[in-house]
Amino acid sequence: MKLLFITLLIPFSAFTVTAQTKGKTTTKKRITTTIKKPMVAGIAKNYLDSASYAFGISMGEGLKERGLSTLNYDLMVKGLRDAFAANKAMLSGPVAQAAISRAFAQAGKAKYAGKIAEGNAFLQSNKNIKGVKTTSSGLQYMVIKEGNGIKPKATDTILAHYKGTLLNGKQFDSSYDRNEPLSLPLNNVIAGWTEGMQLMPTGSKYRFFIPYQLGYGERGAGQDIPPYSTLVFEIELLKVNGK
């Protein structure tokens, strides 16, 4: 949520101006400036009123940025009152968190409907391309090079080279560029990797087309991978290190 930044303006209560006219010094004049406290016209009577309104604006902007377009404002205010008054909450912690998660998920789907549709259309078309296989989860892959080594298990640690791109071709990561393969436990990566790499014999190189549900989902990853992104990975399995 966007943080509320409060800037304190500390004016000079007075300052002195001295002017020189044809070598003569004019009389010093003292100018006093009166600064009024910021108020919200018609409703704010004091600093707490202003702060209360500012908190509302900050919360609203933050929630709007997350994709929400409306709320039940009466219940939201009741929630605030209950929290400040330490009243018993109408919802338990897990139920409240589930409701918040669902609200953001629904808002995100609406906000990123275009990206979701783009990914679905790509996968629908891509599955008909020769050489592309689709698993029951929706993961798609193509064999670039078939190895003859062992296949890893989900509990194994693997060593792999990889390159990841978005559907528009923008690369967001590459171990090739770093000239350093990645070593990691296969059960500690996105679901598309965990499932897909178990299909690969060591020495193989596959191209994976990963739906957002098997990738970084509704959250995305940093600035490079937006929410609901379908991803393309080329992965070369170099070694299986066991557990």
C-alpha positions in Angstrom: 0.0 0.0 0.0 1.3 3.5 -0.8 2.8 5.1 2.1 1.4 8.4 3.3 4.1 11.1 3.2 3.5 14.0 5.5 5.7 17.1 4.8 6.2 19.6 7.5 6.5 23.1 6.1 8.4 25.4 8.5 8.2 28.9 7.1 10.2 31.9 8.3 7.9 33.9 10.5 9.5 37.1 9.3 12.4 38.2 7.1 14.3 41.5 6.6 14.7 43.1 3.2 17.3 45.8 2.8 17.4 47.8 -0.5 20.1 50.1 -1.7 19.0 53.2 -3.7 21.6 55.4 -5.3 24.0 54.7 -2.5 21.5 55.3 0.3 20.1 52.6 2.5 16.3 52.5 2.8 14.6 51.8 6.1 14.5 48.1 6.9 11.1 46.6 6.5 9.8 43.6 8.4 7.3 41.4 6.5 5.4 38.9 8.5 3.8 35.9 6.7 1.0 33.9 8.4 0.7 30.3 7.3 -2.6 28.7 7.9 -2.9 25.0 8.8 -4.0 22.8 5.8 -7.6 21.9 6.1 -10.2 20.2 4.0 -12.8 22.7 3.2 -16.2 22.1 4.8 -15.3 19.0 6.9 -11.9 19.5 8.6 -11.9 21.3 11.9 -8.4 20.4 13.1 -5.2 18.6 12.2 -6.7 15.2 13.1 -9.6 15.8 10.7 -7.1 16.6 8.0 -5.0 13.6 8.8 -8.1 11.3 8.9 -9.0 12.4 5.4 -5.4 12.1 4.2 -5.3 8.5 5.5 -8.4 7.7 3.5 -7.0 9.2 0.3 -3.7 7.3 0.8 -5.5 4.0 1.5 -7.9 4.5 -1.4 -5.1 5.3 -3.9 -3.1 2.3 -2.7 -6.0 -0.1 -3.1 -6.9 1.4 -6.4 -3.4 0.8 -7.7 -3.8 -2.9 -6.7 -6.8 -3.0 -9.0 -9.8 -2.5 -6.7 -12.4 -0.2 -8.0 -14.9 -0.1 -5.2 -15.5 -1.4 -1.6 -18.4 -1.5 0.9 -17.3 1.7 2.6 -19.7 1.3 5.5 -18.2 -2.0 6.4 -14.7 -0.7 5.9 -15.4 2.2 8.3 -16.9 -0.4 10.8 -13.7 -2.4 10.5 -11.6 0.7 11.4 -13.9 1.5 14.3 -13.7 -2.0 15.6 -9.9 -2.1 15.4 -9.5 1.2 17.2 -12.1 0.2 19.8 -10.6 -3.3 20.2 -14.1 -4.8 19.5 -14.4 -8.4 18.6 -13.8 -8.7 14.8 -16.7 -10.0 12.7 -14.2 -12.3 10.8 -11.4 -14.5 12.1 -7.9 -13.8 11.0 -7.7 -16.6 8.3 -11.2 -15.8 7.0 -10.3 -12.1 6.7 -7.0 -12.8 5.0 -8.8 -15.2 2.5 -11.3 -12.5 1.7 -8.6 -9.9 1.1 -6.7 -12.3 -1.1 -9.8 -13.2 -3.1 -10.7 -9.5 -3.6 -7.2 -8.7 -4.9 -7.2 -11.8 -7.1 -10.5 -10.8 -8.7 -9.4 -7.2 -9.1 -6.1 -8.4 -10.6 -7.9 -10.6 -13.2 -10.0 -7.6 -14.2 -7.0 -5.3 -14.4 -4.9 -7.7 -16.3 -7.6 -9.2 -18.4 -5.8 -8.3 -21.6 -2.6 -10.1 -20.5 -4.5 -13.1 -19.4 -6.3 -13.3 -22.8 -3.1 -12.8 -24.6 -1.5 -15.7 -22.8 -4.5 -18.0 -23.3 -4.6 -17.2 -27.0 -0.9 -17.9 -27.4 -1.1 -21.3 -25.6 -4.2 -22.3 -27.6 -2.4 -21.6 -30.8 1.0 -22.9 -29.7 -0.3 -26.3 -28.8 -1.0 -27.0 -32.5 2.5 -26.3 -33.6 4.4 -29.5 -34.6 6.6 -30.8 -31.8 4.8 -29.0 -29.0 3.4 -31.3 -26.3 1.0 -30.3 -23.6 0.7 -31.9 -20.1 -2.4 -32.3 -18.1 -1.5 -29.2 -16.0 -1.4 -27.0 -19.2 2.4 -26.9 -19.3 3.7 -26.9 -22.9 7.2 -28.0 -24.1 9.3 -28.7 -27.1 12.4 -30.9 -27.3 15.3 -29.0 -28.8 17.9 -31.6 -27.9 17.2 -35.0 -26.2 19.8 -36.2 -23.7 20.3 -39.7 -22.5 21.1 -39.2 -18.8 18.9 -39.7 -15.7 15.8 -37.7 -15.1 15.7 -35.6 -11.9 13.1 -36.1 -9.2 11.3 -33.1 -7.5 13.5 -33.6 -4.4 16.8 -33.4 -6.4 19.2 -30.5 -6.8 20.0 -29.8 -10.5 22.5 -27.8 -12.4 21.1 -26.0 -15.4 21.6 -23.3 -18.0 18.5 -21.3 -18.9 17.0 -18.2 -20.7 13.7 -16.7 -19.8 11.6 -14.4 -22.0 8.1 -12.9 -22.1 5.7 -13.5 -25.0 6.9 -10.3 -26.7 10.4 -11.7 -26.7 11.8 -9.5 -24.0 14.4 -11.4 -22.0 14.2 -11.1 -18.2 17.0 -13.5 -17.2 19.7 -15.7 -18.6 22.4 -17.8 -17.0 24.1 -17.9 -20.4 24.7 -14.2 -20.2 26.3 -14.6 -16.8 28.3 -17.6 -18.0 27.2 -19.3 -14.8 24.7 -22.2 -14.7 22.2 -22.3 -11.9 22.3 -24.9 -9.1 19.0 -25.2 -7.2 16.6 -27.7 -5.5 13.9 -28.6 -8.0 11.1 -28.3 -5.3 12.0 -24.7 -4.6 11.2 -23.2 -8.0 8.1 -22.2 -9.9 5.7 -25.1 -10.6 6.4 -25.1 -14.4 10.1 -25.7 -13.7 9.4 -28.4 -11.1 7.1 -30.3 -13.4 8.9 -29.7 -16.7 12.4 -30.6 -15.7 11.4 -34.0 -14.4 10.6 -34.8 -18.0 14.2 -34.0 -19.1 16.9 -36.6 -19.3 20.3 -35.1 -18.3 22.0 -33.6 -21.3 18.6 -32.4 -22.8 17.6 -28.9 -23.8 13.9 -28.1 -23.8 11.8 -25.0 -24.5 8.9 -24.6 -22.0 5.8 -22.5 -22.4 4.5 -21.8 -18.9 1.0 -20.5 -18.1 0.8 -17.9 -15.4 -0.7 -20.4 -13.0 2.5 -22.5 -13.2 4.7 -19.4 -13.2 4.7 -16.3 -11.0 0.9 -16.1 -11.0 -1.1 -13.0 -10.0 1.9 -11.3 -8.3 4.5 -11.5 -11.1 8.2 -11.1 -10.2 9.8 -7.7 -9.7 9.6 -5.1 -12.5 10.5 -7.5 -15.3 7.7 -10.1 -15.0 4.2 -8.5 -14.8 1.4 -10.3 -13.1 -0.4 -13.0 -15.1 2.5 -13.4 -17.5 2.9 -16.5 -19.7 6.6 -17.3 -19.8 8.9 -19.0 -22.3 12.0 -20.7 -20.9 14.8 -22.6 -22.7 16.4 -24.9 -20.2 19.5 -27.1 -20.6 19.8 -29.8 -17.9 23.5 -30.2 -17.2 23.6 -32.4 -14.1 21.5 -34.0 -11.4 23.0 -33.9 -8.0 20.5 -35.9 -6.0 19.0 -34.7 -2.7 
